[in-house]
Amino acid sequence: MTDVAADSKSLIDGFIRSRVIGQGLDRRTEKAYRLDLEHFYVWIERKNSKEAGLSHGSGSELTEKEMGIHGWEDCVEAYLDYLTAEKNLSVSTVCRKNRVLGYYSSYLAGQGVISPCRSPRPARGLEKSQPSHAPLSKKEADAFFAAMDREYQGLDSEFRRRICLRDMVMMELLFYHKIEISELLRLEVTDYNPKTGILTIRRKRGEAYSICLFSQELRRKMGLWLEERIPLRHPGEYWSRMFLSKLGKPLSMEMVIRIFDKYRKLAGIEREFTPKDLKEGSMKQYARELVMERCH
């Protein structure tokens, strides 16, 4: 029997009764769901023990209420990255576990254990002086990416299609994976492994972490972009930069903001947003929903 704390086991049992038994699913599904959730809790306990400098099983685990929605969502995301980068599980297996965790998160929200969503966090020092944006809605997100796709499909210039493809890949990376814009602009071609879908992200101080591009469509676009960017290259310092301007130079933060604003207007979204709004926590759950839909 997997070592899972009593309170967590009680929540898993309640979820199984509601989601599996209550919907008439078979015993194999019940066993698979239970194992997925037990493994997740064991990973949380080990992670917390390691961070606290304690040994496994020493009572360092956090409850869902103590973590809150912020900690819970971050734990789920970190766990999926762990399964991909360290356990080397296949994309289909990680997507299946992601589905189960999504169902479980919905159950916990329904039970009042975690909040159904979280509001975007304001910048430090501005909590009182600046109100947060209302989150970008599902309808607005759909309209934003549909506007990009319409333009791409309607372009008859090979060069303009190449630039539009670049923009789609960048915006989807921000949307799906919540990376910083500065991290996006530092990406090198060698940071991406097309065979595994693993993308290495480098922070300002040289630290790095890995993410998996779970969306098959995004992986397809990334592969296509790596081919299409070749004509934009110029010998020199920026030869290997992932995202290049029309002149073969690195993109700037201002350029990314202009790109975002262009498609925001084409999508008919009148209220002001910036690329940072694509990566806020309110967007992440919708991104996860898209991932789950594409894994079916």
Salt bridges, closest charged atoms under 4 A:
ASP3 OD2 - HIS56 NE2 3.94
ASP13 OD2 - LYS9 NZ 3.20
ASP13 OD1 - ARG34 NH1 2.62
ASP26 OD2 - ARG28 NH2 3.88
GLU30 OE1 - ARG27 NH1 3.16
GLU30 OE2 - ARG34 NH2 3.79
ASP36 OD2 - ARG96 NH1 2.59
ASP36 OD1 - LYS97 NZ 2.75
GLU45 OE2 - HIS56 ND1 3.79
GLU51 OE2 - LYS47 NZ 2.90
GLU73 OE1 - ARG118 NH1 3.29
ASP74 OD2 - HIS70 NE2 2.92
ASP74 OD1 - ARG118 NH2 3.91
ASP74 OD1 - LYS284 NZ 3.41
GLU77 OE1 - LYS284 NZ 2.90
GLU140 OE1 - ARG271 NH2 2.66
ASP142 OD2 - LYS138 NZ 3.41
GLU151 OE2 - LYS262 NZ 3.01
GLU158 OE2 - ARG162 NH2 3.22
ASP167 OD1 - ARG166 NH2 2.88
GLU172 OE2 - LYS221 NZ 2.60
GLU180 OE2 - LYS279 NZ 3.41
GLU183 OE2 - ARG203 NE 3.96
GLU188 OE2 - ARG241 NE 3.43
ASP191 OD2 - ARG202 NH2 2.88
GLU217 OE2 - ARG220 NH2 2.73
GLU228 OE1 - ARG162 NE 3.03
GLU254 OE2 - ARG258 NH1 3.18
ASP261 OD1 - ARG264 NH2 2.70
ASP261 OD2 - LYS265 NZ 3.39
GLU272 OE2 - ARG264 NH2 3.73
ASP277 OD1 - HIS133 ND1 3.12
